[in-house]
Amino acid sequence: MSFGETPITLVGNLTDDPELKFTEGGAALAKFTIAVTPRSFDRTSNQWKDGTTAFYRCAAWRQLAEHVAESLSKGSRVVATGRMRQHDWTTDQGEKRSMLAVEVDDIGASVRFTTVTVNAKRTGQSGPVGNDPWASTGTTAGGADAEPPF
C-alpha cells in the first residue's frame, strides 16, 4: 500500500453477480458492489436495529478477478479488504467526473452465518504485476482521463 491511500475492510453482501471483463491487454477485471448495513442492539426494545445501508463500488484485478467471478454471486456475504481510491475522468462530452471506489486486494466468503466449501487451487502468479495493481498492459485503467473501471 502506498502512502496516502485509505485502507478499508468491508463486511457485507454482493448486490449482484460480479461482472467479469477483460481489458484490451488481456487483464481480468471484476466489478461488483458490496452493500454494508450496520446493526446495533437496542436494549430498550430488546431487538436488533439496522442502520442505513452503504453501497461500495469495488474492482478486483487479474487472477483475483477471475476467482471472484467463479466463486461469488448475488447475495454472497463477504469480507473484503482493499483501498479507497478516487477516480477522475472526462466523459466523451468533455465533462469532468469523479468517484470514490474500492480497489479490492483480497475477498472471501464470510462464514459467520453459514458454511462454505473451499476448493484450493494454485495457479500461476497471484498478485499485481509491478507496483501498481491498477496498471494493465494496453489500457488506461485508473488514468486521469480514462473512464474508471467501475
C-alpha positions in Angstrom: 0.0 0.0 0.0 1.3 3.4 -0.9 1.5 6.4 1.4 -1.8 8.4 1.5 -4.1 5.5 0.5 -7.1 4.8 2.7 -7.3 1.2 3.8 -10.8 -0.3 4.2 -12.4 -3.5 5.3 -15.9 -4.2 4.2 -18.3 -6.9 5.6 -21.5 -7.1 3.6 -23.4 -8.7 0.8 -22.9 -8.6 -3.0 -25.8 -6.7 -4.6 -25.4 -8.6 -7.9 -23.2 -11.2 -9.6 -19.7 -9.9 -10.2 -19.2 -8.6 -13.8 -16.1 -10.1 -15.3 -14.4 -8.2 -18.2 -11.0 -8.3 -19.9 -9.0 -5.2 -20.9 -7.5 -4.8 -24.3 -4.3 -6.1 -22.8 -5.9 -9.2 -21.5 -6.1 -8.3 -17.8 -9.2 -9.6 -16.0 -11.4 -7.1 -14.2 -14.3 -8.0 -11.9 -16.7 -5.2 -11.0 -19.2 -5.6 -8.1 -21.0 -3.7 -5.4 -20.9 -4.6 -1.7 -23.9 -3.5 0.5 -22.9 -2.8 4.1 -25.6 -2.4 6.7 -24.6 -1.6 10.3 -26.6 -3.3 13.0 -26.9 -2.4 16.7 -28.8 -3.9 19.6 -31.5 -1.7 21.1 -31.6 -2.7 24.8 -34.9 -0.9 25.3 -36.8 -2.9 22.7 -34.5 -5.9 23.1 -34.2 -6.2 19.3 -31.5 -5.7 16.6 -31.9 -2.5 14.5 -30.5 -2.0 11.0 -28.7 1.3 10.2 -28.5 3.0 6.8 -27.1 0.7 4.1 -24.0 2.0 2.3 -23.1 0.7 -1.2 -19.5 0.4 -2.2 -18.4 0.0 -5.8 -15.5 -2.4 -6.0 -13.0 -3.7 -8.5 -10.7 -6.7 -8.4 -8.0 -7.3 -11.0 -6.3 -10.3 -12.7 -6.4 -13.7 -11.0 -8.4 -12.3 -8.1 -11.0 -11.0 -10.5 -11.4 -14.4 -12.1 -11.7 -16.1 -8.7 -14.3 -13.6 -7.6 -16.4 -14.2 -10.7 -16.1 -18.0 -10.3 -16.7 -18.1 -6.6 -19.2 -15.4 -5.5 -22.7 -14.4 -6.6 -25.5 -12.1 -5.7 -26.3 -12.2 -2.0 -22.9 -13.7 -1.0 -21.8 -12.5 2.4 -18.2 -11.4 2.0 -15.3 -9.8 3.9 -13.2 -7.6 1.6 -10.0 -5.7 2.2 -8.6 -3.0 -0.1 -8.1 0.7 -0.6 -10.4 3.6 -1.2 -9.4 5.3 -4.5 -10.6 8.4 -6.2 -11.1 8.2 -9.9 -11.2 11.2 -12.1 -12.1 11.1 -15.8 -13.5 13.1 -18.7 -16.7 12.0 -20.5 -17.0 11.9 -24.3 -18.9 15.2 -23.9 -15.9 16.8 -22.1 -17.5 16.8 -18.6 -15.1 16.1 -15.7 -16.3 13.3 -13.4 -15.0 11.9 -10.1 -16.0 9.0 -7.8 -14.7 7.0 -4.9 -14.4 3.3 -5.2 -12.7 0.3 -3.5 -9.8 -1.5 -5.1 -10.0 -4.9 -3.6 -6.8 -6.6 -2.5 -8.5 -9.7 -1.0 -12.0 -11.0 -0.6 -13.6 -14.1 0.8 -16.9 -15.6 1.8 -18.0 -14.8 5.4 -18.6 -17.9 7.5 -20.2 -16.1 10.4 -23.8 -17.2 9.4 -23.1 -20.1 7.0 -20.6 -22.7 5.9 -18.6 -22.7 2.6 -16.6 -25.3 0.8 -13.2 -24.2 -0.3 -11.5 -25.7 -3.4 -7.8 -24.9 -3.0 -6.0 -24.5 -6.3 -2.7 -22.9 -7.0 -2.1 -21.5 -10.4 0.5 -19.0 -11.8 1.3 -15.7 -10.2 -1.0 -14.3 -7.6 -1.0 -10.6 -7.2 -0.4 -7.5 -9.2 2.3 -7.0 -11.8 4.8 -4.4 -10.8 4.0 -1.9 -8.1 0.7 -0.6 -9.5 -2.2 -3.0 -9.3 -4.3 -0.6 -11.4 -1.9 -0.7 -14.2 -2.7 -3.1 -17.0 -0.9 -3.6 -20.3 -2.5 -1.8 -23.2 -5.2 0.1 -21.2 -5.6 3.4 -19.4 -7.4 1.8 -16.4 -7.1 4.2 -13.5 -5.6 7.0 -15.6 -6.6 10.6 -15.1 -8.6 10.9 -18.4 -9.8 7.3 -18.5 -13.3 6.2 -17.6 -12.9 4.4 -14.3 -13.2 0.6 -14.2 -16.4 0.8 -12.1 
